[in-house]
Amino acid sequence: MTQPDNRFPDTDRNGLYRAIRERRDVRSQFLPDPVPPEVLARLLQAAHHAPSVGFMQPWDFIVIESTAVRQAVRGIFERENERAAAQYGGERAGLYRSLKLEGILESPLNLCVTCDRSRGGTNVLGRNTILETDLFSACLAVQNLWLAARAEGIGVGWVSILDQGELAGTLGLPEAVYPLAYLCVGYVSEFLTRPELESRGWRSRLPLDELVHTDVWGQPLPVGPLASALRDPDPFGG
């Protein structure tokens, strides 16, 4: 039986891999230009087409343009960022404080992706054992949106230095709804060639061939084609 060729055309596959390779967590390069409604709709459609366990679709999207709301969220960030900075000492502390870790006011809009932990009722197919699958599913919506945004030339920055309880109160979320991802969204002056934390010396990308195990944890891949392919410095052919 002939195996069907279900691959995308080369141009489509290259575009997908390019979006993956060039996606960045944007903080400093936002432009004031508004995101057109039809473009934002495409990004939200991409997010809404993410897979979800039991097809529960636990996400909602809060589009935030209000300066007052964003200023309130920025205040939460500033308090939590000071707490985070206090965890570091020496040169690391100085480097941390030099990093710009949000674009809440600079980006033309903010977007909060939430997870309704009651969505689907008490029993959701596939969720009986791993209750966190709703959170995992909502994260996939974030990734879909992020890759679609890169394809549209739009930057996204995830602000993770926030007190989630305060954020939920600021956004008026119901008790069962968790503010999973607070995103800054907008056109940018450039996409950096490397992740900013890598170029600034905070962390380096780990070698993939050291992170792939065979059969059980800690057993490295045998010497062979897969091990060689994982060491390819340009796996996407870009």
C-alpha positions as CSV (number, residue, x, y, z in Angstrom):
1,M,0.0,0.0,0.0
2,T,1.4,3.4,-1.0
3,Q,1.8,5.8,1.9
4,P,-0.2,8.9,1.4
5,D,1.8,12.1,1.2
6,N,0.1,14.4,3.7
7,R,2.9,16.9,3.9
8,F,2.3,20.6,3.3
9,P,4.0,22.1,0.2
10,D,7.6,23.1,0.8
11,T,6.7,26.8,1.1
12,D,4.1,26.2,3.7
13,R,6.3,23.9,5.8
14,N,9.2,26.4,5.6
15,G,6.9,29.1,6.7
16,L,5.8,27.1,9.8
17,Y,9.4,26.3,10.7
18,R,10.4,29.9,10.2
19,A,7.7,31.1,12.6
20,I,8.9,28.6,15.2
21,R,12.6,29.5,14.7
22,E,12.0,33.3,14.7
23,R,9.3,33.6,17.4
24,R,10.5,35.9,20.2
25,D,9.4,37.0,23.6
26,V,9.1,40.8,22.8
27,R,9.6,43.4,25.4
28,S,11.5,46.4,24.0
29,Q,10.6,46.7,20.3
30,F,6.9,47.6,20.3
31,L,5.6,50.2,17.9
32,P,2.4,52.3,18.7
33,D,0.6,51.2,15.5
34,P,-2.7,49.5,16.3
35,V,-3.4,45.9,15.4
36,P,-6.2,45.9,12.8
37,P,-9.3,44.1,14.0
38,E,-9.2,41.6,11.2
39,V,-5.6,40.6,12.1
40,L,-6.4,40.3,15.8
41,A,-9.4,38.1,14.8
42,R,-7.1,35.8,12.9
43,L,-4.8,35.5,15.9
44,L,-7.7,34.7,18.2
45,Q,-9.0,32.2,15.7
46,A,-5.6,30.5,15.6
47,A,-5.7,30.3,19.4
48,H,-9.2,29.0,19.4
49,H,-8.2,26.2,17.1
50,A,-5.7,24.8,19.6
51,P,-6.1,21.2,20.7
52,S,-7.7,20.6,24.1
53,V,-8.2,17.5,26.2
54,G,-11.8,16.3,26.0
55,F,-12.4,19.2,23.5
56,M,-13.0,21.3,26.7
57,Q,-11.7,24.6,25.1
58,P,-11.1,26.1,28.6
59,W,-9.8,29.4,27.3
60,D,-11.3,32.9,27.1
61,F,-9.5,36.0,25.9
62,I,-9.6,39.5,27.4
63,V,-8.6,42.2,25.0
64,I,-7.2,45.1,27.1
65,E,-6.8,48.5,25.6
66,S,-7.7,50.6,28.7
67,T,-4.8,52.6,30.0
68,A,-6.2,52.5,33.5
69,V,-6.3,48.7,33.5
70,R,-2.8,48.4,32.0
71,Q,-1.4,50.9,34.6
72,A,-3.0,48.8,37.4
73,V,-1.3,45.6,35.9
74,R,2.0,47.5,35.5
75,G,1.8,48.3,39.3
76,I,1.4,44.6,40.1
77,F,4.4,43.9,37.9
78,E,6.6,46.5,39.5
79,R,5.9,45.2,43.0
80,E,6.5,41.6,42.0
81,N,9.6,42.5,40.0
82,E,11.2,44.1,43.0
83,R,10.6,40.9,45.0
84,A,12.1,38.8,42.2
85,A,15.2,41.1,41.9
86,A,15.9,40.6,45.6
87,Q,16.4,36.9,45.0
88,Y,19.7,37.6,43.1
89,G,23.0,38.9,44.3
90,G,26.2,40.3,42.8
91,E,26.6,40.6,39.0
92,R,23.4,38.5,38.5
93,A,21.4,41.1,40.4
94,G,22.7,43.9,38.3
95,L,22.0,42.0,35.1
96,Y,18.5,41.2,36.2
97,R,17.7,44.8,36.9
98,S,19.0,45.9,33.5
99,L,16.6,43.6,31.7
100,K,13.3,44.9,30.4
101,L,10.8,42.2,31.3
102,E,7.5,43.7,30.1
103,G,5.9,46.0,27.5
104,I,2.6,46.6,29.3
105,L,2.3,50.3,28.5
106,E,4.4,50.4,25.3
107,S,2.4,47.7,23.4
108,P,-0.8,48.9,21.7
109,L,-2.9,46.2,23.4
110,N,-2.6,43.6,26.1
111,L,-4.3,40.3,26.0
112,C,-5.1,38.0,28.9
113,V,-5.6,34.3,28.1
114,T,-7.6,32.7,30.9
115,C,-8.5,29.1,31.8
116,D,-11.9,28.3,33.1
117,R,-11.3,25.4,35.4
118,S,-15.0,24.5,35.5
119,R,-15.4,24.4,31.7
120,G,-16.9,21.1,30.6
121,G,-18.4,20.3,34.0
122,T,-17.3,17.8,36.7
123,N,-16.3,15.0,34.4
124,V,-14.2,15.9,31.3
125,L,-13.1,13.2,29.0
126,G,-9.4,12.5,29.5
127,R,-9.1,14.7,32.6
128,N,-10.0,12.2,35.3
129,T,-6.4,11.5,36.2
130,I,-4.4,14.6,35.3
131,L,-6.5,17.6,36.5
132,E,-4.0,20.1,35.1
133,T,-4.8,19.2,31.5
134,D,-7.1,22.3,31.3
135,L,-4.1,24.5,32.0
136,F,-2.0,22.5,29.5
137,S,-4.7,23.0,26.9
138,A,-4.9,26.7,27.4
139,C,-1.1,26.9,27.0
140,L,-1.4,25.4,23.6
141,A,-3.8,28.2,22.7
142,V,-1.1,30.7,23.7
143,Q,1.4,28.9,21.5
144,N,-0.9,28.9,18.5
145,L,-1.5,32.6,18.9
146,W,2.2,33.3,19.3
147,L,3.2,31.5,16.1
148,A,0.4,33.1,14.2
149,A,1.4,36.5,15.5
150,R,5.0,36.0,14.2
151,A,3.7,35.0,10.8
152,E,1.7,38.3,10.8
153,G,4.8,40.3,11.8
154,I,3.3,41.0,15.3
155,G,5.3,40.6,18.5
156,V,4.1,39.0,21.7
157,G,5.6,39.2,25.2
158,W,4.4,37.0,28.1
159,V,4.5,38.9,31.4
160,S,4.9,36.2,34.0
161,I,6.1,38.4,36.9
162,L,2.6,39.1,38.2
163,D,0.6,38.1,41.3
164,Q,-2.2,36.0,39.8
165,G,-4.6,36.7,42.6
166,E,-4.2,40.5,42.2
167,L,-4.4,40.1,38.4
168,A,-7.6,38.2,38.7
169,G,-9.1,40.9,40.9
170,T,-8.0,43.7,38.6
171,L,-9.6,41.9,35.6
172,G,-12.7,40.9,37.5
173,L,-12.4,37.2,36.9
174,P,-14.9,34.7,38.3
175,E,-13.5,32.4,41.0
176,A,-13.1,29.4,38.7
177,V,-11.2,31.4,36.0
178,Y,-7.4,31.5,36.2
179,P,-5.4,34.2,34.5
180,L,-3.0,31.9,32.6
181,A,-1.1,34.3,30.4
182,Y,-0.8,38.1,30.3
183,L,0.5,39.0,26.9
184,C,1.7,42.3,25.4
185,V,0.8,42.4,21.7
186,G,1.8,44.7,18.8
187,Y,3.8,45.4,15.7
188,V,7.6,45.8,16.4
189,S,10.6,47.6,15.0
190,E,12.5,44.3,14.7
191,F,12.5,40.7,15.8
192,L,15.9,39.9,17.4
193,T,18.0,37.3,15.8
194,R,18.4,35.5,19.1
195,P,16.3,35.4,22.3
196,E,17.1,38.5,24.4
197,L,18.0,36.5,27.5
198,E,20.4,34.5,25.4
199,S,22.1,37.5,23.8
200,R,22.3,39.3,27.2
201,G,24.0,36.3,28.7
202,W,21.3,35.2,31.1
203,R,20.9,31.7,29.7
204,S,22.0,29.7,26.7
205,R,20.0,27.3,24.6
206,L,20.7,23.8,25.9
207,P,22.0,21.2,23.4
208,L,19.0,19.1,22.2
209,D,21.0,15.9,21.8
210,E,21.7,16.0,25.6
211,L,18.0,16.3,26.4
212,V,16.8,13.2,24.4
213,H,16.8,9.9,26.2
214,T,16.3,6.3,24.9
215,D,13.6,4.1,26.6
216,V,14.3,5.3,30.1
217,W,15.6,8.5,31.8
218,G,19.3,8.9,31.6
219,Q,20.0,6.5,28.8
220,P,21.5,8.5,26.0
221,L,20.7,8.1,22.3
222,P,22.9,5.5,20.6
223,V,25.4,6.9,18.0
224,G,23.4,7.0,14.7
225,P,21.4,9.1,12.3
226,L,19.0,10.6,14.9
227,A,21.8,11.6,17.3
228,S,23.6,13.2,14.3
229,A,20.5,15.0,13.1
230,L,19.8,16.5,16.6
231,R,23.2,18.2,16.5
232,D,22.4,20.0,13.2
233,P,23.0,23.7,14.0
234,D,20.4,24.7,11.4
235,P,17.6,22.1,11.6
236,F,15.0,24.2,9.9
237,G,17.2,25.0,6.9
238,G,17.1,28.7,7.4
